[in-house]
Amino acid sequence: MDELRSYAMKLHTKEQAPREGQASAPKNQPEWKPTKSGYLKFLVESRVVYETFEVILKSGSVGFFKDFVGTGLERTAALNKDIAYMEENFGLNAHVPSEDGPGHQYAALLKDLAVKSPPAFMCHYYNFYFAHTAGGRMIGAQVSKGALDMWMGDFYKWEGDVKGLLNAVRGKLNVVAEGWSREEKDACLEETMRTFSSSGSLLRLIAE
């Protein structure tokens, strides 16, 4: 996991990760302004992805998948609450995700990788879930302040000590990866860029 973390951090910009970031920051980027409707879209599309992760892991189609069920990092229930809250309190209607939307597109990728390359699938699991507890919470705070009248829902709350939850999952990932070949480990590492791209397609919804 240290190797995977280092690989991922190098793809951050210096602004995102001052000590480890190496990626170039995009130029002439428009000002980021979150909206209530955009954030609701983000939650709805993200739910598709989290539901897909949870279904795949619970299926146990690969032996070690069930090791990552009930970790405390699951987000679907929290998303259900937040989507319902926004509909009731902000007068919005959640859209029905289309098959060509970012949620279902990412879900299709995950389903494919779970069969063809479980190590690559676990790269998405690691980056998607772990990033939500770090940079994701920073984004959530910005959205709360900029668009949600300081409301921050359950999506950014975990039961118990989140660091403890992450450490437990990190330990499980290390144990699983010990059984991988060098080729499988490289397949996991090399999937990192695609995790950033897929997550980015969801995050961009917040400012719509």
N, C-alpha and C positions, 0 to 999 in steps of 0.2 A: 504493500500500500504506500510505502514511502516513495517507491519508484513511480507509482501512478500519480501520486500527489505532485511530485516534482515535475512530471511531464505536463500535468494540467496547469500548474502555476506559471510555467514558461509561456503559456498561451494567453495569459492575462497581460494587460498593459501596465505600465509603471503606475498609473493612477489607481488601477484596481489592486495591484500588489506591488508596493514600492520596493520591496527587497528582492522579489523573485520574478516579477513580470518582465517579459522581453518582447511582447508583441507591440507593433506600432499602433498608436491610437488613430482612429479614423479622423480624417480632416473634414472641415466644414460640416460638422454634424449639427443638425438643427437642435434647438433647445428641446429638452425632454419635458413634456407636460402631461402628467398622468390625468386621466379622466375617470369619473365613476363608471360610465358605460364601458370604457376600455378595460378597466380593471375587472369588471364582471365578465367580460369576454375572456380575459386571461384566466380567471378562476374556472370557468366552464370548460375551456379547452384543456387546461391543466388537469382537471378531473378525469378527462378521457385517458390521459397518460398515466396518472397514478392508478386508476382502476385497472389499466392494462398490466402495469407492473405487478399489482397485487394478485390478479387472476393467474398470471404466468407463474409467479412464485408459489402460490397455493397449489397449482396443478402438480407440482413435483415432477414435471416431465424430465427434468435433470435432477439427479439425486440431491445435490446440495441446495437446490432452490428452496426447499422447505426450511432450511436453516435460517432463512431471511424472512420468515413469516412471524408476525407478532413481535417485531423488534421495538415497537414504540415510535418508529419513524413514519409509519403509515399516515397518509394525509387525506384519504378519500372522505372519511367521516367529517373531518374538519371543514373540508371544502363544501360538503353538503350543507352544513350549518351556515357558512358564510354566504353561500349563494342564496339561500333562503332568507337570510337577514337582509341582504342587499335588495332583494325583490320587495320585501315587506317595508323596509325603512327608507329606501331611496326611490321608490316608485318605478323600479326598472323591471324588465322582463328578460329572463335568461334565454338566450337563443338556443336552438337545437343544433349541435355541432354537425357540420356537413362532412361528408366522406373525404372531400378534398381540402378540408381545413387543417390547420397545423396540428391539432390534437390527434385526429385520426391518421394523419400522415406519419406522425411520430410513432403512434401505436402500431401501425403496420410495420415500421422498421423494427420495432422491439420484438414483435411476434416472429419476424423472419430471423433475427439474430438469435433468439432463444433456441431455435431449432438448429441453425447452421453454425453458430459460433457462440456458445454460452459464455466464454471469457469476454468477448466483445459486448455481449448483453450486460455483463456485470460492470463493465466500464460505464455504461449508461446509468446503471443503478447507482454506482458510487458517485458519479458526478452530479446526477440529478438530485438525489436525496441529500448529499452532503452539502452541495452548494446552497440549497434552500435554507440550511441552518446558519450560513455565514453571510455571503453576499445577498442571498435572498431576503434575509431579515432586514438588511440595510435598505434594500429596495422597498420592502413593506413599510418601513418607517417613513420613507420619502413619500410614498403614495398616501399613507395615513395623514401626513401633514399637508400634502399638496392637493388632495382631492376628496378625502373621506371625513373631513371634519374631526380629525384625530381618532377616528375609530380604527382599531386594528383587531381583526377577527381571530378565530381559532386557528387559521392556517399557519400562523406564526407562533403557535403555542404548543408545547409538548408536555405530557404528564411526566413529572420527575425531572431529573437533571439531564438536559440534552447532551452535555459533554459525556456523561456516563453512557447514554444510549449510543452515541457515536463510537466511543471506545469499544463497546461490546461488539458492534457491527464490524468495526475495523479489525478486531481480533478474528472474527469469523471469516472475513475476506482473506486475511493472511493465511489462515489454515487451509482454506479452499485453494488458494493460489499456489501453495506449496506443492500441490499435486499436478500442476500444469507444466507442460513442456516449455522450453524457451520460445518456441513458435507460438504457443497459446498465450503466453505472457505478452509477447510482442503484438499479437492481434488485439489484446485488451488495451494496451497502451496506444496503439495506432488508431483506435476508435475515438480517442478523446476529442479530436477536432469536430467530429460529427455530433458528439454530445453537445458541444458549444453551439453549433449551428442550429440544432433542433430546439434547444432551450431558448436560443435567441429569437426564433420564430414565434415563440409563445410570449416572451417578454415584450416584444414590439407591440403586442395588442394593447398593452396598458395605456399607451399614449394615443390610441385611436379615438 
